[in-house]
């Protein structure tokens, strides 16, 4: 079966990641290209794009490279059909821990966003008040 491949520019456009970032993820072993042309150009598959998108979603949650690698390793292992039940259960437990961690990080980001929105609202109110005062003194 011939899997369609994309060059790095198309992958960058689809994932909204820079070429440099995609190359970096290759360098640190997170997403190696699936193939290379005879000229050495990187070629990626839909699976590679999905992997990059997963990493992109982890980034705002401040997952470290090591944490990203661990999540990807768990997901890769779970894709294996010939996996002993005991190992699968352990991997699912690890995946659950990552999910709980991600949920906690999302909650923290929501709190930060609420604080930031409150600050922006305070500034809008103060700006409105100051403009009213300025228009009265004219």
VOPADO-856772 format. One record per residue: residue in one letter; x, y, z of N, C-alpha, C, O in turn. Coordinates in pm, whole numbers, plus 50000, padded with zeros to 5 digits. Layout:
{lumke a; {X; Y; Z}; {X; Y; Z}; {X; Y; Z}; {X; Y; Z}}
...
END
This chain:
{lumke x; {50085; 49882; 50000}; {50000; 50000; 50000}; {50089; 50124; 50000}; {50180; 50135; 50083}}
{lumke x; {50064; 50215; 49908}; {50144; 50336; 49894}; {50080; 50448; 49974}; {49970; 50493; 49942}}
{lumke x; {50149; 50494; 50078}; {50099; 50601; 50164}; {50139; 50736; 50104}; {50257; 50757; 50074}}
{lumke x; {50042; 50827; 50088}; {50078; 50959; 50033}; {50166; 51036; 50130}; {50145; 51034; 50251}}
{lumke x; {50266; 51104; 50074}; {50358; 51181; 50155}; {50348; 51330; 50122}; {50309; 51368; 50012}}
{lumke x; {50385; 51412; 50220}; {50389; 51557; 50202}; {50528; 51607; 50238}; {50598; 51547; 50319}}
{lumke x; {50566; 51715; 50177}; {50692; 51778; 50213}; {50669; 51868; 50334}; {50555; 51899; 50370}}
{lumke x; {50777; 51907; 50395}; {50772; 51979; 50521}; {50694; 52110; 50511}; {50628; 52150; 50608}}
{lumke x; {50700; 52178; 50398}; {50626; 52304; 50383}; {50477; 52286; 50396}; {50409; 52365; 50462}}
{lumke x; {50424; 52181; 50333}; {50281; 52153; 50344}; {50245; 52114; 50487}; {50140; 52153; 50538}}
{lumke x; {50331; 52038; 50551}; {50308; 51997; 50689}; {50307; 52121; 50780}; {50222; 52133; 50868}}
{lumke x; {50401; 52211; 50757}; {50407; 52335; 50837}; {50278; 52415; 50820}; {50223; 52468; 50917}}
{lumke x; {50231; 52424; 50698}; {50107; 52499; 50671}; {49988; 52434; 50740}; {49905; 52502; 50800}}
{lumke x; {49979; 52303; 50730}; {49865; 52231; 50789}; {49866; 52233; 50942}; {49760; 52237; 51005}}
{lumke x; {49985; 52230; 51001}; {49994; 52224; 51146}; {50011; 52361; 51210}; {49999; 52375; 51332}}
{lumke x; {50037; 52461; 51127}; {50068; 52597; 51174}; {50190; 52597; 51267}; {50198; 52676; 51362}}
{lumke x; {50284; 52508; 51237}; {50413; 52506; 51306}; {50518; 52553; 51207}; {50504; 52534; 51086}}
{lumke x; {50623; 52614; 51258}; {50729; 52661; 51168}; {50812; 52542; 51120}; {50814; 52436; 51183}}
{lumke x; {50880; 52562; 51009}; {50972; 52461; 50958}; {51077; 52428; 51064}; {51112; 52312; 51086}}
{lumke x; {51125; 52532; 51128}; {51227; 52515; 51232}; {51176; 52427; 51346}; {51248; 52340; 51395}}
{lumke x; {51050; 52449; 51388}; {50993; 52370; 51497}; {50979; 52224; 51455}; {51010; 52134; 51533}}
{lumke x; {50933; 52201; 51334}; {50917; 52063; 51286}; {51053; 51994; 51280}; {51066; 51878; 51320}}
{lumke x; {51153; 52065; 51231}; {51289; 52008; 51228}; {51340; 51979; 51369}; {51406; 51878; 51393}}
{lumke x; {51309; 52069; 51461}; {51351; 52050; 51600}; {51286; 51925; 51659}; {51353; 51846; 51726}}
{lumke x; {51156; 51907; 51635}; {51089; 51787; 51685}; {51149; 51661; 51626}; {51151; 51556; 51690}}
{lumke x; {51198; 51670; 51504}; {51270; 51556; 51446}; {51402; 51535; 51520}; {51437; 51423; 51558}}
{lumke x; {51474; 51644; 51540}; {51606; 51638; 51605}; {51598; 51575; 51744}; {51687; 51498; 51781}}
{lumke x; {51493; 51607; 51821}; {51481; 51554; 51956}; {51409; 51419; 51959}; {51387; 51362; 52066}}
{lumke x; {51373; 51368; 51841}; {51317; 51234; 51832}; {51168; 51222; 51853}; {51117; 51112; 51870}}
{lumke x; {51095; 51334; 51852}; {50950; 51327; 51872}; {50876; 51288; 51745}; {50785; 51205; 51749}}
{lumke x; {50916; 51346; 51631}; {50847; 51319; 51505}; {50949; 51311; 51391}; {50971; 51409; 51321}}
{lumke x; {51008; 51196; 51373}; {51096; 51182; 51257}; {51011; 51171; 51130}; {50901; 51116; 51135}}
{lumke x; {51061; 51222; 51018}; {50983; 51207; 50895}; {50970; 51059; 50860}; {51059; 50979; 50889}}
{lumke x; {50861; 51024; 50797}; {50836; 50884; 50760}; {50928; 50838; 50648}; {50957; 50719; 50635}}
{lumke x; {50973; 50932; 50567}; {51059; 50896; 50453}; {51138; 51019; 50411}; {51119; 51129; 50464}}
{lumke x; {51226; 50997; 50316}; {51301; 51107; 50255}; {51307; 51082; 50106}; {51305; 50969; 50059}}
{lumke x; {51313; 51192; 50032}; {51329; 51179; 49888}; {51474; 51138; 49860}; {51557; 51138; 49951}}
{lumke x; {51502; 51103; 49736}; {51640; 51069; 49701}; {51732; 51188; 49722}; {51852; 51172; 49743}}
{lumke x; {51676; 51307; 49716}; {51753; 51429; 49742}; {51764; 51463; 49889}; {51828; 51562; 49925}}
{lumke x; {51702; 51384; 49976}; {51712; 51405; 50120}; {51603; 51491; 50181}; {51609; 51522; 50300}}
{lumke x; {51503; 51530; 50101}; {51394; 51611; 50157}; {51305; 51526; 50245}; {51275; 51410; 50213}}
{lumke x; {51262; 51584; 50357}; {51175; 51513; 50451}; {51038; 51491; 50389}; {50984; 51578; 50320}}
{lumke x; {50981; 51373; 50415}; {50846; 51340; 50370}; {50765; 51292; 50491}; {50813; 51212; 50571}}
{lumke x; {50644; 51341; 50501}; {50558; 51312; 50615}; {50426; 51252; 50568}; {50381; 51276; 50456}}
{lumke x; {50364; 51174; 50657}; {50234; 51114; 50630}; {50127; 51182; 50717}; {50158; 51267; 50801}}
{lumke x; {50004; 51144; 50695}; {49893; 51194; 50778}; {49917; 51157; 50925}; {49884; 51235; 51014}}
{lumke x; {49973; 51041; 50949}; {50003; 50998; 51086}; {50104; 51093; 51150}; {50090; 51129; 51267}}
{lumke x; {50203; 51134; 51073}; {50303; 51230; 51124}; {50237; 51364; 51155}; {50267; 51426; 51257}}
{lumke x; {50147; 51408; 51068}; {50076; 51534; 51090}; {49993; 51525; 51218}; {49991; 51618; 51298}}
{lumke x; {49924; 51412; 51238}; {49843; 51394; 51359}; {49932; 51399; 51483}; {49894; 51456; 51585}}
{lumke x; {50050; 51340; 51475}; {50145; 51340; 51587}; {50191; 51483; 51617}; {50200; 51522; 51733}}
{lumke x; {50220; 51560; 51512}; {50260; 51700; 51531}; {50147; 51781; 51592}; {50171; 51868; 51676}}
{lumke x; {50025; 51755; 51551}; {49910; 51828; 51607}; {49892; 51795; 51755}; {49857; 51882; 51834}}
{lumke x; {49916; 51670; 51792}; {49908; 51631; 51933}; {50012; 51707; 52014}; {49983; 51759; 52122}}
{lumke x; {50133; 51714; 51963}; {50240; 51789; 52030}; {50202; 51936; 52040}; {50222; 52000; 52144}}
{lumke x; {50146; 51988; 51933}; {50105; 52130; 51932}; {50001; 52157; 52041}; {50001; 52264; 52102}}
{lumke x; {49912; 52061; 52065}; {49811; 52078; 52170}; {49870; 52062; 52311}; {49814; 52114; 52407}}
{lumke x; {49980; 51991; 52323}; {50044; 51977; 52454}; {50123; 52102; 52492}; {50136; 52134; 52610}}
{lumke x; {50175; 52170; 52392}; {50264; 52283; 52416}; {50202; 52392; 52505}; {50268; 52436; 52599}}
{lumke x; {50078; 52439; 52480}; {50023; 52544; 52565}; {50000; 52500; 52711}; {49983; 52582; 52801}}
{lumke x; {50002; 52369; 52731}; {49985; 52316; 52866}; {50120; 52299; 52935}; {50129; 52243; 53045}}
{lumke x; {50225; 52348; 52871}; {50362; 52344; 52925}; {50413; 52203; 52952}; {50487; 52181; 53047}}
{lumke x; {50373; 52108; 52867}; {50433; 51976; 52876}; {50578; 51988; 52832}; {50608; 52054; 52732}}
{lumke x; {50668; 51926; 52906}; {50809; 51928; 52869}; {50830; 51830; 52754}; {50743; 51750; 52722}}
{lumke x; {50946; 51839; 52692}; {50978; 51744; 52585}; {50975; 51600; 52638}; {50930; 51509; 52568}}
{lumke x; {51022; 51581; 52760}; {51022; 51447; 52818}; {50878; 51397; 52840}; {50848; 51280; 52815}}
{lumke x; {50792; 51486; 52885}; {50652; 51448; 52905}; {50585; 51418; 52771}; {50509; 51321; 52759}}
{lumke x; {50614; 51501; 52672}; {50558; 51476; 52538}; {50604; 51340; 52486}; {50525; 51263; 52433}}
{lumke x; {50732; 51314; 52503}; {50788; 51186; 52458}; {50719; 51070; 52529}; {50686; 50969; 52467}}
{lumke x; {50698; 51084; 52659}; {50634; 50978; 52736}; {50490; 50954; 52689}; {50448; 50839; 52676}}
{lumke x; {50415; 51061; 52664}; {50278; 51046; 52614}; {50279; 50974; 52480}; {50202; 50880; 52458}}
{lumke x; {50367; 51018; 52390}; {50374; 50957; 52257}; {50415; 50810; 52266}; {50363; 50728; 52191}}
{lumke x; {50507; 50777; 52355}; {50549; 50638; 52371}; {50433; 50551; 52419}; {50415; 50439; 52371}}
{lumke x; {50355; 50602; 52514}; {50238; 50528; 52562}; {50140; 50506; 52448}; {50092; 50394; 52427}}
{lumke x; {50110; 50611; 52374}; {50015; 50599; 52263}; {50066; 50502; 52156}; {49990; 50424; 52101}}
{lumke x; {50196; 50509; 52128}; {50255; 50417; 52029}; {50243; 50273; 52076}; {50207; 50185; 51997}}
{lumke x; {50273; 50248; 52202}; {50263; 50111; 52255}; {50119; 50061; 52251}; {50095; 49944; 52221}}
{lumke x; {50024; 50148; 52282}; {49884; 50107; 52283}; {49832; 50072; 52144}; {49732; 50002; 52131}}
{lumke x; {49900; 50122; 52041}; {49860; 50090; 51903}; {49895; 49946; 51865}; {49841; 49893; 51767}}
{lumke x; {49984; 49883; 51939}; {50023; 49746; 51909}; {49909; 49651; 51941}; {49854; 49656; 52051}}
{lumke x; {49874; 49566; 51848}; {49763; 49472; 51872}; {49806; 49356; 51960}; {49725; 49306; 52038}}
{lumke x; {49930; 49314; 51949}; {49981; 49201; 52027}; {50043; 49253; 52156}; {50165; 49250; 52171}}
{lumke x; {49961; 49299; 52247}; {50009; 49357; 52371}; {49948; 49280; 52487}; {49826; 49270; 52496}}
{lumke x; {50029; 49225; 52577}; {49973; 49152; 52692}; {49879; 49242; 52772}; {49902; 49362; 52786}}
{lumke x; {49773; 49180; 52823}; {49672; 49256; 52897}; {49728; 49334; 53013}; {49684; 49446; 53039}}
{lumke x; {49825; 49278; 53083}; {49886; 49344; 53197}; {49960; 49471; 53154}; {49949; 49576; 53218}}
{lumke x; {50033; 49461; 53044}; {50105; 49578; 52993}; {50006; 49683; 52945}; {50024; 49802; 52971}}
{lumke x; {49901; 49640; 52875}; {49799; 49734; 52826}; {49735; 49808; 52944}; {49714; 49929; 52937}}
{lumke x; {49705; 49737; 53051}; {49644; 49799; 53169}; {49738; 49904; 53229}; {49694; 50012; 53268}}
{lumke x; {49866; 49871; 53236}; {49964; 49966; 53289}; {49975; 50090; 53201}; {49985; 50202; 53252}}
{lumke x; {49973; 50070; 53071}; {49978; 50184; 52979}; {49854; 50270; 52990}; {49862; 50393; 52985}}
{lumke x; {49739; 50206; 53004}; {49615; 50283; 53020}; {49618; 50363; 53150}; {49567; 50475; 53155}}
{lumke x; {49676; 50306; 53256}; {49690; 50380; 53382}; {49778; 50504; 53362}; {49747; 50612; 53411}}
{lumke x; {49888; 50486; 53289}; {49977; 50601; 53262}; {49905; 50707; 53179}; {49919; 50826; 53204}}
{lumke x; {49830; 50662; 53079}; {49755; 50754; 52995}; {49652; 50831; 53078}; {49631; 50951; 53057}}
{lumke x; {49590; 50763; 53172}; {49494; 50828; 53262}; {49565; 50935; 53347}; {49509; 51042; 53370}}
{lumke x; {49685; 50906; 53392}; {49761; 51005; 53470}; {49793; 51128; 53384}; {49785; 51241; 53431}}
{lumke x; {49830; 51104; 53259}; {49856; 51217; 53169}; {49728; 51298; 53147}; {49732; 51421; 53143}}
{lumke x; {49615; 51229; 53132}; {49489; 51300; 53112}; {49453; 51384; 53234}; {49409; 51499; 53220}}
{lumke x; {49471; 51328; 53352}; {49443; 51403; 53475}; {49534; 51526; 53485}; {49490; 51634; 53524}}
{lumke x; {49661; 51508; 53450}; {49756; 51618; 53452}; {49714; 51726; 53352}; {49716; 51845; 53384}}
{lumke x; {49675; 51684; 53233}; {49630; 51780; 53132}; {49506; 51855; 53180}; {49497; 51977; 53163}}
{lumke x; {49412; 51784; 53240}; {49291; 51850; 53293}; {49327; 51954; 53399}; {49270; 52063; 53402}}
{lumke x; {49421; 51918; 53487}; {49462; 52012; 53592}; {49527; 52136; 53531}; {49505; 52248; 53577}}
{lumke x; {49607; 52115; 53428}; {49672; 52229; 53362}; {49569; 52317; 53291}; {49582; 52439; 53292}}
{lumke x; {49469; 52256; 53230}; {49362; 52333; 53165}; {49288; 52417; 53270}; {49258; 52534; 53246}}
{lumke x; {49260; 52358; 53385}; {49193; 52431; 53493}; {49278; 52552; 53535}; {49224; 52661; 53555}}
{lumke x; {49407; 52532; 53548}; {49496; 52643; 53583}; {49496; 52752; 53478}; {49496; 52871; 53512}}
{lumke x; {49496; 52712; 53352}; {49492; 52812; 53244}; {49359; 52888; 53245}; {49355; 53008; 53218}}
{lumke x; {49250; 52818; 53275}; {49120; 52887; 53283}; {49121; 52991; 53393}; {49068; 53101; 53376}}
{lumke x; {49182; 52958; 53507}; {49192; 53055; 53616}; {49275; 53176; 53572}; {49238; 53290; 53600}}
{lumke x; {49385; 53150; 53505}; {49468; 53261; 53455}; {49391; 53347; 53357}; {49399; 53470; 53360}}
{lumke x; {49315; 53283; 53269}; {49236; 53356; 53170}; {49130; 53440; 53239}; {49107; 53555; 53200}}
{lumke x; {49064; 53387; 53341}; {48963; 53464; 53416}; {49027; 53587; 53480}; {48970; 53696; 53477}}
{lumke x; {49145; 53569; 53537}; {49216; 53682; 53598}; {49252; 53786; 53491}; {49233; 53906; 53513}}
{lumke x; {49302; 53741; 53378}; {49338; 53833; 53269}; {49216; 53904; 53214}; {49222; 54024; 53185}}
{lumke x; {49104; 53832; 53200}; {48981; 53896; 53152}; {48932; 54000; 53252}; {48882; 54106; 53213}}
{lumke x; {48945; 53970; 53380}; {48907; 54067; 53483}; {48991; 54193; 53475}; {48939; 54304; 53488}}
{lumke x; {49119; 54175; 53454}; {49209; 54289; 53440}; {49172; 54373; 53318}; {49166; 54495; 53326}}
{lumke x; {49147; 54306; 53205}; {49109; 54379; 53084}; {48978; 54455; 53106}; {48963; 54567; 53059}}
{lumke x; {48883; 54394; 53176}; {48755; 54461; 53206}; {48780; 54583; 53296}; {48719; 54688; 53275}}
{lumke x; {48869; 54569; 53395}; {48903; 54683; 53481}; {48959; 54797; 53398}; {48923; 54913; 53419}}
{lumke x; {49047; 54765; 53305}; {49106; 54869; 53220}; {49000; 54935; 53132}; {49003; 55057; 53114}}
{lumke x; {48908; 54855; 53077}; {48800; 54914; 52995}; {48716; 55009; 53077}; {48683; 55119; 53031}}
{lumke x; {48680; 54969; 53200}; {48598; 55056; 53286}; {48673; 55185; 53319}; {48616; 55294; 53315}}
{lumke x; {48802; 55172; 53352}; {48881; 55290; 53386}; {48896; 55382; 53266}; {48889; 55504; 53280}}
{lumke x; {48916; 55325; 53149}; {48928; 55405; 53028}; {48797; 55481; 53001}; {48799; 55599; 52969}}
{lumke x; {48685; 55413; 53015}; {48554; 55477; 52996}; {48536; 55590; 53097}; {48491; 55699; 53060}}
{lumke x; {48570; 55565; 53223}; {48557; 55667; 53327}; {48645; 55788; 53297}; {48602; 55902; 53311}}
{lumke x; {48768; 55761; 53256}; {48860; 55871; 53227}; {48813; 55952; 53106}; {48827; 56075; 53105}}
{lumke x; {48758; 55885; 53005}; {48708; 55958; 52888}; {48588; 56044; 52924}; {48575; 56155; 52874}}
{lumke x; {48500; 55992; 53012}; {48386; 56074; 53057}; {48434; 56197; 53132}; {48382; 56307; 53111}}
{lumke x; {48533; 56179; 53219}; {48587; 56292; 53296}; {48650; 56393; 53202}; {48633; 56513; 53221}}
{lumke x; {48721; 56345; 53102}; {48789; 56434; 53008}; {48687; 56513; 52926}; {48708; 56631; 52897}}
{lumke x; {48575; 56449; 52890}; {48474; 56518; 52808}; {48400; 56623; 52890}; {48351; 56720; 52833}}
{lumke x; {48391; 56609; 53020}; {48326; 56707; 53108}; {48411; 56832; 53124}; {48358; 56941; 53144}}
{lumke x; {48541; 56816; 53117}; {48631; 56931; 53140}; {48656; 57012; 53014}; {48726; 57113; 53020}}
{lumke x; {48603; 56971; 52903}; {48626; 57044; 52777}; {48535; 57161; 52765}; {48540; 57233; 52666}}
END
